[in-house]
Amino acid sequence: MVIILLIVVLFIMLGLLFSRGRGAFLIAGYNTLPQKKKAQYDTVAMCKFMGKMMYFLAVSAFFWFLGEALDVTALFYMGVFLFVSTIVFLLIYGNTGNRFKKV
C-alpha cells in the first residue's frame, strides 16, 4: 500500500510540474525531436494537458489504495478501469488532430 501512495504522490508532483507549463523534457517522443520540430509545438499547452492527465492518473491510483485499504475489490477495479481509460484517452487525444501544433 505504501508503494501505491508513492505512485499517487509522484503523479501529483508530475501534475504540478506539467500544469505550470514545464517538464516537456519528460514527455516521451517530444524529448527526442530535433529543435526544428520542437519549435512547431505549443509546449505549454501540451504540458498543461499532460498535467491534467497526471491528476486523473493520481485519482485512479488513489482508488487502488482505497480498494486495498478498505478491502473493497470494486474500488480497486474501478481504479484500474479509470487508469486504463485515461491512458487510452491520452494516447488517442494527444496523437490525433495535431492539437498541440502551433498555428
Summary of the structure (lengths in Angstrom):
residues: 103
radius of gyration: 15.5
end to end distance: 45.3
largest distance: 51.4
contacts: 290
relative contact order: 0.15
helix: 74%
strand: 2%
